């Protein structure tokens, strides 16, 4: 996703340099890129938490069977 985000930023910068964006469109795109950046960061953090929580909670088969009896 980081590569895709960088591509979006480059494309927006090209449009800005050419003057093809209205001021309102430029503001909207900047807000959207900022939101995408934050969501990407949050997504990575959540993935790390999920991976960490999955590693330590594995119960042995014998223990699980004993608890269910």
Helices and strands as residue ranges (DSSP letters): H 2-18, H 23-56, H 61-68
